[in-house]
Amino acid sequence: MSHKRIHPVDLMTNKSADMCILDVRTAAEVKAAGLPDCLHIPLHELTPARLQEEIAKSGKNGSAVYLLCQGGKRAEMAADQLKGQVNAELVVIEGGMNAVKQSNIPLAATGKKVIPLERQVRIAAGLLVITGAVLGTWFNPAFYGLSAFVGAGLIFAGVTDICPMGMLIAKAPWNK
């Protein structure tokens, strides 16, 4: 679904202290680098009630909510999830943190190096494919099915732009 969008430079040019920017990335991604004074609710924990609660606690102006993720897809998913359920204009920040970094906008960083979610998915997929191939070669050819299953998941993720493995990994303890 299409939502209103804003480029990070345009957003930061008009930024005020009570502006509501919601970062829907994992906690680990936010700790690595984020915009200062953002609300943070990971996409898999986002509900309209939780958003309203966080806006009220922070004292932010909730008339418009600017949604931020790493590249833009999770922000789109958040906007779809919230549309019609919150009394606020939903605006997706184009290109997410990738565009923020390219625009040289100052970030709040802890210096803690975190493996981004996308790389975690690639690592997990690669490990599963290798495991399936090794077990299929050395023990039982039925284990080749594991590699095929991961391949089918990658095709599904590429076609639909929805990654079930990424959603699962986002809930892992090291991403909290």
C-alpha positions as CSV (number, residue, x, y, z in Angstrom):
1,M,0.0,0.0,0.0
2,S,1.2,3.5,-0.8
3,H,1.8,6.0,2.1
4,K,3.0,9.5,2.3
5,R,6.8,9.6,2.2
6,I,9.4,12.1,3.2
7,H,13.2,12.2,2.5
8,P,15.4,12.2,5.6
9,V,16.9,15.6,4.8
10,D,13.5,17.2,4.4
11,L,12.4,15.6,7.7
12,M,15.5,16.8,9.6
13,T,15.2,20.3,8.1
14,N,11.8,20.7,9.7
15,K,12.4,18.6,12.9
16,S,11.1,19.9,16.2
17,A,11.5,18.5,19.7
18,D,7.9,17.2,19.8
19,M,8.0,15.5,16.4
20,C,7.1,11.8,16.7
21,I,9.6,9.6,14.8
22,L,9.0,5.9,15.4
23,D,11.9,3.5,14.8
24,V,10.5,0.0,14.1
25,R,13.9,-1.8,13.8
26,T,15.1,-4.3,16.3
27,A,16.6,-3.1,19.6
28,A,20.1,-4.2,18.5
29,E,19.9,-2.2,15.3
30,V,18.7,0.9,17.2
31,K,21.6,0.5,19.7
32,A,24.1,0.4,16.9
33,A,22.9,3.7,15.4
34,G,19.7,5.7,15.4
35,L,18.2,9.1,15.2
36,P,18.2,11.0,18.5
37,D,14.9,11.4,20.4
38,C,13.0,8.7,18.5
39,L,10.4,6.4,19.9
40,H,11.3,2.7,19.5
41,I,8.9,-0.2,19.1
42,P,10.1,-3.1,17.1
43,L,7.8,-4.0,14.2
44,H,6.9,-7.4,15.7
45,E,5.8,-5.7,19.0
46,L,3.9,-2.8,17.3
47,T,0.2,-2.3,18.1
48,P,-1.9,0.9,17.9
49,A,-2.4,0.8,21.7
50,R,1.4,0.5,22.3
51,L,2.1,3.4,20.0
52,Q,-0.5,5.6,21.7
53,E,1.0,4.7,25.1
54,E,4.5,5.5,24.0
55,I,3.4,8.8,22.4
56,A,1.7,9.8,25.7
57,K,4.7,8.8,27.8
58,S,7.1,10.7,25.7
59,G,5.1,13.9,25.3
60,K,5.5,13.9,21.6
61,N,3.0,15.4,19.2
62,G,1.1,12.5,17.8
63,S,-0.6,14.3,14.9
64,A,2.0,12.8,12.5
65,V,4.0,9.7,13.0
66,Y,7.2,9.3,10.9
67,L,8.1,5.7,10.5
68,L,11.7,4.6,10.3
69,C,13.4,1.3,9.6
70,Q,16.6,0.1,7.9
71,G,15.6,0.4,4.3
72,G,11.9,1.2,4.1
73,K,10.1,-2.1,4.0
74,R,9.4,-2.5,7.7
75,A,8.2,1.1,7.9
76,E,5.8,0.3,5.0
77,M,4.6,-2.8,6.9
78,A,4.2,-0.7,10.1
79,A,2.1,1.9,8.2
80,D,-0.1,-0.8,6.7
81,Q,-0.5,-2.3,10.2
82,L,-1.5,1.0,11.8
83,K,-3.5,2.6,9.0
84,G,-7.0,3.4,10.1
85,Q,-6.3,2.4,13.7
86,V,-4.4,5.5,14.9
87,N,-5.5,9.1,14.8
88,A,-2.3,10.3,13.2
89,E,-0.9,10.9,9.7
90,L,1.5,8.1,8.9
91,V,4.6,9.1,6.9
92,V,7.3,6.7,5.8
93,I,10.9,8.0,5.9
94,E,12.2,7.1,2.4
95,G,15.2,4.7,2.4
96,G,15.2,4.4,6.2
97,M,18.5,4.5,8.1
98,N,20.4,3.7,4.9
99,A,19.2,7.0,3.5
100,V,19.8,8.8,6.8
101,K,23.4,7.6,6.8
102,Q,23.9,8.6,3.2
103,S,22.6,12.0,3.9
104,N,25.2,12.6,6.7
105,I,22.5,13.3,9.3
106,P,24.0,13.1,12.9
107,L,23.2,9.8,14.6
108,A,23.0,8.7,18.2
109,A,25.3,5.8,18.3
110,T,26.5,3.7,21.2
111,G,29.5,2.4,19.3
112,K,28.4,-1.2,19.9
113,K,28.8,-3.2,16.7
114,V,25.7,-5.2,15.8
115,I,25.2,-7.4,12.8
116,P,22.2,-6.0,10.9
117,L,19.1,-8.2,10.6
118,E,19.6,-8.7,6.8
119,R,23.1,-10.0,7.4
120,Q,21.9,-12.3,10.2
121,V,19.3,-13.8,7.7
122,R,22.1,-14.4,5.1
123,I,24.3,-16.0,7.7
124,A,21.4,-18.3,9.0
125,A,20.4,-19.2,5.4
126,G,23.9,-20.1,4.5
127,L,24.5,-22.2,7.6
128,L,21.2,-24.1,6.9
129,V,22.1,-24.7,3.2
130,I,25.6,-26.0,4.1
131,T,24.1,-28.2,6.9
132,G,21.6,-29.7,4.6
133,A,24.2,-30.4,1.9
134,V,26.7,-31.9,4.4
135,L,24.1,-34.1,6.1
136,G,22.6,-35.1,2.7
137,T,26.0,-36.1,1.4
138,W,27.3,-37.9,4.5
139,F,24.3,-39.3,6.2
140,N,21.0,-39.4,4.3
141,P,20.0,-37.8,1.0
142,A,16.7,-36.7,2.6
143,F,18.7,-33.9,4.3
144,Y,19.0,-32.2,0.9
145,G,15.4,-31.2,1.6
146,L,16.7,-28.7,4.2
147,S,18.7,-26.9,1.5
148,A,15.7,-27.0,-0.9
149,F,13.4,-25.6,1.8
150,V,15.8,-22.7,2.5
151,G,16.1,-22.0,-1.2
152,A,12.3,-21.9,-1.5
153,G,12.2,-19.5,1.4
154,L,14.7,-17.2,-0.3
155,I,12.7,-17.2,-3.5
156,F,9.5,-16.5,-1.5
157,A,11.3,-13.6,0.3
158,G,12.6,-12.2,-3.0
159,V,9.2,-12.3,-4.8
160,T,7.0,-11.1,-1.9
161,D,9.5,-8.9,0.0
162,I,8.4,-10.7,3.1
163,C,11.0,-12.7,5.0
164,P,9.7,-15.2,7.6
165,M,13.2,-16.1,8.7
166,G,14.0,-12.4,9.2
167,M,10.8,-12.0,11.3
168,L,11.9,-15.0,13.4
169,I,15.5,-13.8,13.8
170,A,14.2,-10.3,14.9
171,K,12.7,-12.0,17.9
172,A,15.9,-13.7,18.9
173,P,17.4,-12.7,22.3
174,W,20.5,-11.0,20.9
175,N,18.2,-8.6,18.9
176,K,16.4,-7.4,22.0
